Amino acid sequence: MTFEAQKKKAVERLRIRGADEEIAPIINRINNFDDFFTTSSCSGRIVLICLPEIGAKREAK
């Protein structure tokens, strides 16, 4: 699946499930960047990874 398809799926999931009111502005700001999107908004945790291709978690930097 392409990055764009993954992002579209994640953003749609967020639209349906929603996010906590306090974090929603930050999530929306991140998701407005072309090269980034959020997959979770758990309190106290942030992970930024670079993948050579979608699904290549073992090659993440």
N, C-alpha and C positions, 0 to 999 in steps of 0.2 A: 504494500500500500504506500502511496506517495506521501510526502510530508504534508502536502496540501489536503489530501483526503483525511489523514490522521487529525490534522488541525480542525477541519470542518466537523468531524465526528466528535472531537473533544468539546468544541465550542457549542455544538448542538446539545450535547449531554449536559453541559453547564446551564444552558438556557432552560432545559426541562427541569433539572433538579434544583437549580438555584445555588446560591452561596450565601454564607453569613453576611449580613448587612455591612459589618465592619470591614470585611476583606474585599467585598465586591468591587470598589473603585480600583484597587490594586490589580485584581484579576483582569478587569476590563482593560486597564492600561497595558498590561503585559500582552494580552490577546490582540491588541490593536497593532502590535509590531508584526511585520510580515514574516520574520524569521523565528518567532517564539510563540508558544502557547502553553497554557497551564493544564495539568492533568489532575491536580489535587490541591486542596486548600487547607490541609490539616494545620492546626495551630502549632507554631514553634518549629516548623520544619520547612527548609527550602533546599532544593537540590537543582543545580544547573549542570546539564550534561551536553556534550557534543557527540553526536553519533555520525559515523561516516555514511550510514544509511539507516532508514527506519527498520527497527527490529534487531540491529546489530549491537545489542547491549554489551556483549563481551568486549567489543572494541571501543566502548565509550571512553571519553576523556573527561 
